[in-house]
Amino acid sequence: MAVDIGGTFTDLIGFDEELGTLHHAKQLTTYGNLAHGVLGCVEKSGLPLGGVSRLIHGSTIAINTVIERKGANVALIVTKGTRDVYAIGRGNRVAAFDLRFKRSQPLMPRRAIYEIDERMLADGSVLRPLDQDNLRSIAGTIRDRGYDAVAVCLLHSYRNPAHEQQVRELLVRELPDVYVSVSHEIMREYREYERTSTTVVNSYIGPRVGGYVASLRRELTEKDFRGELSIMQSNGGVMAPELAARRPVMMMESGPVGGVIAGARIAEALGYRNIISFDMGGTTAKASLVQDASPKMADGYYVGGYESGDPIMAPVVDIVEVGTGGGSIARIDEYGSLKVGPMSAGSTPGPICYGLGGSQPTITDANVVLGRIGASDFLGGDMRLDEASAKAGIEAQIGAPLGFDADQAALAIVDIAIASMSLSVREVSVEQGHDPRDFALVASGGAGPLHALAVARDLQIPTVIIPPFPSHFSALGMLLAQERHDLVRTYLARLDNVDLEELQALCAELEAEADAIARQKGAPSSLLFELRYVGQEFSIAVPVERAQLAAGALGEVRRAFDALHEKQFAHHAADEPVELVNVRLVLRGDAPSLALPAVRGRQDAEPARRRVVFANGAHDCRVYQRDQLVEGKTYTGPMLIQEYGTTTVLHPGDVARVAAHGALIVEVSAS
């Protein structure tokens, strides 16, 4: 069983290993108590928790805590003389022409940053021992001022963590009720600002996330759950809940990455190894590139966006996110222009059509007015929508100021949303040197199939894949996720002058550390050296075989680096010296297998009909239920394909073929 908490809905999907059947459920996210929402979804599914052997969980609690600034009261302990590293950050001006640009604001005031008398050098040697009396005094101040959490980031502790270990031991002893994060336990990698920010974020969200994980485990146990609980990570793997409580920063994007994992696996089974994953939920739309069936990874990202977010130095599936989801609010700004998002109505009060108190028109309301979402059979009829109120809200707030009728205003809302989402797909493809026309678009999320064909047409992407269970796709991806741990050590040295014995010993330490935290003992791991030409700022990860390391065949590694540099940047410098920056170890457990059920459509199934508005006018449209579709048969738009949680919109000229296990492969009309 997998449960994914999204910004609007909580999704559940379960796989019966004996019968080979899939079960799913969906309900509005309960922000007041997320654990209750998980249990409510389980109850709605009708599946007994006592019979669940494994439960994988992804949640937005970590990232929302940072974005909403609702985390703990954090103190930061740093090396004497580095008090302002966190506040200064980087010197680059990200938005060079934005006169209102503001940098990311620290998660604590300067008075909460305490300097400790100690100093470690870059080679790991001790210049000045840790002053224990100074540390005890700081611990007393932290206790007296009532801090909930402490972050510890000492200079060069990635090379030698001895002083941080001493600080942790004393803080745990003196402040047993305070959450403590030390940088070397999260990521042993250089770059002081990013390392400090990552440690601070970990402590900022630690008490809330740790409390949530503990509460969830307790409530699951009370409901007779005796299986294995796993938490989804941002790197596309799963980890134990104990590790999640210590390193909650690793689960920032734990929900969206599930959809990327599922997209890669299912598309590969259909013969597509190069795809763009497009996931549109209730709050945001996400895009991610998958090449050769492997999701593109990034070594870090910014919570809240690159321009003014908090940097996190942790491996993450490379996802571009825009504030355009089904619940994104449409409005007329002070200049009379129509804007859509990034503000969202969420699940509470939600879109106008939900009838839960929402008063501002959203993308969902626009699709109801256009007939693309059925008001009477939303969520399989579990939730009836108020079409009349949605139409009245759009007419009054959008149509009247622009001189549009309800249909025109709704189309305008959707068109602006399409333009915004197309930019996110461009960002993961065109801006990274890839032609989107060489990829298939895999659409998921409750609103993804509604808009995917329009996004693809805008970018001239010829093929769109609508996978099985698209509105539960992130949860489905969690069922397919394997255990994964990424460990890194900074080791700066010229490759032609490296201490081979020291390097081999470091790699052995990484393997031992990975094996200690892995549930699956003896799981295979891969080794990578991050290399760069001397004088460069950024590095390229080069796979290294154990036999190469044992034999000291670093010349082969160097040649592999040159080849990768040529492939990525169309040039290399064989005569330039190369330096090793980081050693990275990636441990992966076995990938679970999942047999999707066969299609059982009926040849004689008669579709319903409904008025649906497209760019070229209103059509009396066929409306099929997805379980009516027959494998191997083709269907031509305009038409709608409804299922629990979403609707696929085929525009005039689009042709959909039903492939294995009910996946829809749609050839996008160019017109």
N, C-alpha and C positions, 0 to 999 in steps of 0.2 A: 504494500500500500504506500502511496505517496500523497502528501498534502502540501499544496502550495498556497501561501497567503499572498494575495495580490492587493493592489490599491483599492479595488472595488469588490472583487469576489474572492472567496476561498474555494479552491478546487481540490477535489479528491479523485484519485483513480486507483483501482485495485486490480490485481491479476490473480485469478484462481489457478494455481499451478496444477491442480488435479484435473479440473474441467477445461482449462485453456480458455476461460472466459474473462472479459474485462468488465469492470463495474465502475461507474462514475457518479459523482454528485457535485453540486455547486450551490453555494449560498453566499449572501452578502457578508463581507468581512466585518467582524465584530471588533471595532477598534478599542472598546472599553476593556475587553478581555480576549486576547487572541487565542488563548488556549481553549476557551469555551467555544470559539468559532470552529476550531479544529474538531473538537468532540461533537459539535452540532453537525458538522459535515459527515463525520463517521456515522452518526445516528441516522442521518438522512439517507445514507447509502444502504443501510440495512445490513452491513457487514459486521460480524461479531469480532470485537477487538481481541478476544481470547484466542481466536484462530489465526491471528496475523503473526507471521514469523519475522517479518522485517518491515519497518516503517521508516520512510525517508521523508524529511521535512525541510522545506525551504520557506523563508519568511522575509518580509520587508522590514522587520523590526529594527535591524541594525542600521540600515541606510536611512530610514525615516527618523531615527533618534538623532542622527547628525543633522539632517536637512531641517528638521523642525526645531533644532537646538533644545532638546528636552533630555539631555544626558545628565551625568553625575557632576557634582561639584569637585573638580579635579585639581590636584596640586602636581607640579612638575619639579623633579629634582634633576639638576644638570651639573656639569663640571664647572668649577669656579672660572669665571671669565667668559662663559658662553650663555649667559642668561637671556640674551636677546636674539639668539639664532632663530628661535621659533617665530618671533614676531617679525623679524626682518625678512625671512623667507628668501625668495629669489629676486634679483634686480631687474628682471625683464618686465616690460609693460606689455601684457598680453593683448589688450584691446587698445592699440596705439592711437586710434582716432576717436575713441569714445570719451567725451569730456566728463561723463558721469561714472567712469570706470572706478570700481572700488575693489581692492584686494580682499582675499579671504581674511576674515577676522579670526584671531586665535580663539580657541574654545575656552580659554581662561584668561583673566586679567594678569598683568605683569606681577602684581603683588603675590600671585599664587605660584610663582616660579622661584625656587630656592636653589642657591648655589652651594655645592659641597666641595670641601677642600680635598682634591685628589687630582692626579693627572696620569693618564696612560698615553704612551706614544703610538704612532701609526704602525710600528713594527711589533707592538704587543708588549714592549718592555715598560716597566713602571718608572716614571719620573718622580712622582710624589705619592707616597702611600695614602690610603684612605684615612681620613681623620674620624675616628669612631666617636669622639666626644661631640664633634660638629654634627655628625649624623644623628646622634641621640637628641641633640637640641632641636634639630629640624623635625624629627619625629614627634617631639613634644608639642611643637608649634602646630603641626598638622592635626594632632589630636585635639588641641585646645580650640582650633578654628573650625572643627567639625567637617573636615573634608570627607567625601564619600569614597574617593579613589585617588590613587597616586600613580603617576607615570615616571619612570626612571630611564633617562637616556644620557649616559656618560660618554665623553669623547673617546672614540676609537674602541669602544667596547665590542664592536663586531670582530675585532682582531683578538682581544683578550677580555673575556667577560668577568674576570675575577672580582673586580670592584663592584660591578652590578650585582653579582651573586651575594656579596657581603651586605650590600644595601638591602636586597630583598630579604635575606635572613633576618636582619634586625627589624625591618618594617613589619614582617609577618608576626614576629614575636611581640613587638611593642604595640602594634595596631591590628589586632586579630579581626576586627570587623570592617577593615578598610580594604577595598579591592586594589591589588597591586599589579602593575604591568612593568616588565623590564624589557628593554629593546632587544637584547640578544635572544630572548625566548620567542620573539615574533619573527625577526628577520635580521640575519647577521650580514648586513650589506652596508657599504659606505654611502655617503651623501647625508650629511648631518641634518639638514632641514627636513627632508622627506622621512628620514628615520625617526626624528623627533615627532613629526606630525602623526606618523603611523602609530607610534606608541601612545601618544596623547589620545587619539581617536579610540584606540583599544580600551583605554581606561575610562574614557568618556561614556562609551556604550556598555562597558563590561558589567556593571551592576544590574542594569536593566535587562540586557540579553541573558546574563547568567541567571537572574531571577526568573525570567520567562522560561528558559530551558528547564530549570529545576521544577517550576510549576507545571510545565507540560508533562515531564516525566512522572511527577506525582499523580496528576489527574489521570494519565494513561494507566498507571499501575492500579489506581482505584477502580478503573473500568476493566480490570482483568487482562491488560496487555502484558504479556510476558516475553515478547519477542525482542529483536534488536532494533534500537532506535539509532538512526543516522541523520546527520545534519548536512545539508548541501552547502558546498563551498563555492566561492567565486571562480575557482579554477576549473570547475566542471566536474569535480570529484566529490566524494562524501567523506565525512569524518565522524568520530565518536562525539557524543554530546559533552563529555568531559573536556575534550580538546576545544570544542566550540565555546565553552564557558571561559576557557583561558585565553583563547585567541578569537574573540568574536569578530575582529576586523576581517577575518578570512571569509566571513559569510555576508559581506556587503551586498553582493549581487547574486545571492543564492537562488532567488526565484527565476530571473530571466535566463540564466545560463542553462537551465533545464531544457528550455525550448530549443536552444542551439544544439545541445547534445542529441536530442530526439531528431531534429531536422537532419543532422549529419548522418545518423544511423539509418533512418528510414529512406532518405534520398539515395544513399549508397545502395540499399537493397533494390531500389528502382532503377539503378544504373546511372545515377547522377552523383558524381564525386565533387563537383564544384557548384556550390549553391550560395545564395544570400538568404540568411534566415531573417524573416520579417515577422515580428510579434507585436501586435497592437492589442493592448488590454484596455482597461477602463480609465487609466490615468496617463500612461505614456505609450509611445511606440518605440520599439527597439530594432536595430538592424545589426547583423554580424556576418562576417565573411567566413566561409568554410571552403578550403582548398585541399584537394586530394583527400577528402573525407575527414580532414582534421580542422577543428575550429582554430581561428587565428588567436594567438595569445598575446597579452601585453604584460609587461613587468610591473605596471602600476597604473593608477588612474586618479581622477579627482572626484571626490564625492560632492555633488552639486555643480559639476561642470568645470571645464579647464580654466575658464576666465576668473572665477572667484571661488572655486571649491577647495576642499581640504585634500592635499595629496596623500595617497595611500601607496606605500611601496610593498605590494603583494601581487603575486601572479593572478591574473583575471582573464577570462575569456573577453576578447576585445569587442565591446558592445558600444554602439552609439545610440544614445537615447534622446528623444525629443518629447516635449510636453504636449503630445497630441494623442489622446486616448478617447475612448467612447464618452467619457465624462467630462472632456475638456470643454470649457465654457466659451461660447461665442458672445462677442460684445462689439459695440460701436465705440471707438476711442474718441478722445477729445478733438481729433482732427476729422472725424466723420468717416474713418476707415473701419472696415470690418476686420476684427482680430479673432483668432481662435487659439485658446490655450495661452500660456501653459497652466493657468489655474484650472483646477478640476473640481467637479461637484462630488467626486468620490462615491462612496456607498451611502454616505449620510451628509446632506439630505438627498444627494443623487440628482439625476436628470429630472426635468419636469414630469416626463411621462411615467416615472416610477411612482408618483403619487405619495412621496414620503416627505414632502415639504420643500422640494427643490423649486426655485422660481426663475432660474437663469437657463436659457436654452443651451443645449450641448450638441455634440456630434451625434449622440444616440437619438436625441429628439429629432434632429434633421433626418436621420435615416428612417425613423418611424413615419414622419410626414411624407417622405418620398416613397413609402410602401416597401422599403427594402427590409425592414424589420416588422414582423407581424405583431400587431398589438394584442391579438387574442391568443397567440400560441408561443409567446416568448418563454424561453426555458421550458419548452415542451408543455406550455399551458400552466406551469407552476406559478407564473407571475404575470398578471394581466397589466397591460400598459394603457395609459390615458392618452390616446392619440389626439383627442380634441384639445386638451390643455397644452400639449406640445405644440400643436399648430397655432393656437392662440398666442402662446409665448413667443414663438418665432415671428409671427406676423407683427406683433406689437413692438418687440425689442429690436428686431433686425430688419424685417420687411418694410415697415412704415418709414423709418429714417432713410432707407435707401430707395424707396419707391418701388419695391418688389412685392409680388404676391408671395404666398407661403412656399410654393414650389421653388420659385426662383431664389428666395432667401435660403432655403434648405440646401439647394444645389450649390450656392455660393459658399456656404459653411463647409460642405464636403470638399469642394474644389480647393479651398485654402488649406484644409487639412492634408489633402493629397500632395500639394506642393511642399508643405513642410516635411512630410514623411519621405518624399522623394529625395529631399536634401540629405536625410539621414542615410539613405541607401547609397547616394553618391559619395558620402563621406567615407564609407567603408570600402568603396570600390574605386571610383574614378580618382579620388584624392590619394589613393594608395597605389595608383598605377595599374588598376584592373579595369577592363571594359565590362560593364554590367551585362552586356549582350552575350558574353561568354558564359554566363551563369544562369541557373534556374532560380526562381524566387520561391521559397517555401514559406507559406503564410500560416500563421497560427495566432492564438489569442482570440478572445471573444469577438473582437472587431476586425481582426486580420483578414479573413476571407471576404468581409464586406467591401474592403478597399484595395485588396492586393492587385486585382486586375487593372484598376486605374493607375496604381503606382507603377506597375510593370509597363503599361502602355506609355506612360510619361517618360520612362527611361529606355524604351524600345527593348525591354527584356522579353524574349519570345515565348518563354515557358514559365508557367506558375504551377506549383504543386500544392494542392490542399490535402494535407495528410489526414489520416484517421484521428478522430478526437481532437480537432484543432483548438477547441476552447479549453481543453485540459492538457495542452501540449507540454507546458512546463512540468506539470506533475508527471506526465508520461516519460519525459526525459529523465526525471529523477529515478524512475524505476530502472532506466537503462544505464544510470551512472555507476561508475566503478570507484572504489576507494582510491584516493590520490593525495599525495603529499609532495610539496615542492620545498626543497631545502637549498639554501644558497650560502656561500661563504665568500667574502671579498678576499682576493689573494692577488695583489698587484705585483707583477714581475715580468721582465722581458722573457718571452717564450724561449729564446735561444740561450737564456742564462738562468733558467729556473732550477731550483733545488728539487730534483726528481724525487728523492726519498721523502722530503717534507710534503710535496704535492701528493704522493701516493698515500701518505699517512692521513692527510686531510680528507682525501676521498674515502678512506676507510672509516674515518670518524663520521662522515655524512651517512654512509651506509648503515652504520651501527645506530645512529640517531633515528634514521627513517624506520629501521626495523623495530626500534623500541616503541614508536608511537603508532605503528600500523597494527590494525586488527588482524589482517591476513598475513601471517608470518611467512617469510620466504617469497613474498611477492616480487616480481621482476622490477628492476629500476633502470633508468637510463641516465647517462652522465653527459653533461654538456660543459664546454669551456666557453666563456664569453670573452671574445677577443676583439681587438681593435688595432689599427695602425697607431704607432706612437704619435701623440699629438691630437688624436681624435677625441671626441667627447663621449660618443655612444658606441656600443659594442654589438657584435653579432654572435648569437649562440651557435656553437658548432658541436654536433654530436661526436662523442669520443668513445671508441670501443675499449673495453677493459684490457684486451690484448695489446692495444696500442700504448696504453698507459704503463702496463707491466714491462713492455719492451723498450719504453722510452722513445717511441717513434713519434716524437713531436713534430718532426718534419712533415709527416703525413697530415697531421692536424693543421699545420700551417697552410699546406696546399689546399686542404678542404675549405679553410677560411677564405683564401683567395678566390676559390671557385664560387663560394656563396656571395662574396662581395661583388663579383662580376655579375652574378645573376640578379642581385637586388639593385645595384647601382650602375650597371653597364660599364664598369671599369674596375681594375684592381692594380695594386702596386707591388709586384713581386719582389722588388729590391728594397722596399721599405721595411724597417723593423716592426715586429708585432709584439704586443704585450697582452698578457693574461690579466683580466680584471676580476671576474667572478668564476667560481666553480659551482655548478648547479646540479642537483640530483633530483630526478622526478621518479617517484615510486607509484606504480599503478597496480591495483588489484585486478582480479578477473572481471571482465565486463559481463553483467548479467544477460542472459538470453531471454527473449520475450517473443512468443508466437502470437501474432495478431490474429484475431478470428477471421474466418473467410466471409466473403460477401454473400448475402442471401437475398438479393433483390428479386423483384417479380417483373416478368416481361410485360404483364398486362396492367401494371399499376397505372392508374389514372391520376394525373396531377391536379391539384387545385389551381385556381386562377386568382390573380389579384392585380389591381392597378399599381404599376411601378413606374416611377419617373426616372428617365435617363436624360443625358445631355440633349438628345434629339427629340425629346418629348415623352409623353406618357404612353405606356404600352399595357395591353391586357396580357399579363405575363403568366406563364406556367410556373407553378410552385411545387417542386418535388420534395418529398422527404428523403433524406439521404439513404436511409435503409431500403428505399424502393429501387435504387439504382442497380443496374445489372452489370457485372464485371465484363469488360470487353466492349460494351456498348458506348456510343458517342452521343453527346447532347450539345445542341447549338443554342446560343443565346439569341435574344434576351430571355433569361429565365433565372429563377432563384432555386437554390438547393438548401433546404432547411434541415437543421439537426439541433439536438439539445445544446444550447449555449451559443450558437452562431448561425449565420447564413452566408452562403457563397453567392455572390452576385456575378452572373455571366452577362456581360454587356452585349449588345448586338454584334454578331460576327464571331464572338469567342466560342471555341469548340473544346468541350471537356470529354476526356476519355476516362472510363473507370478502370483503373489498374488493379494490381494485386492488393488484397486486403482493403479494398474500397478507396484507396488513394485516388484523387482526381488529378489528372495531368491535363492542364489547360493550355491550348495554343492561343496566344493572345492576338486578337484582331488588331491590325495596324491602324485601322481607321478610328 
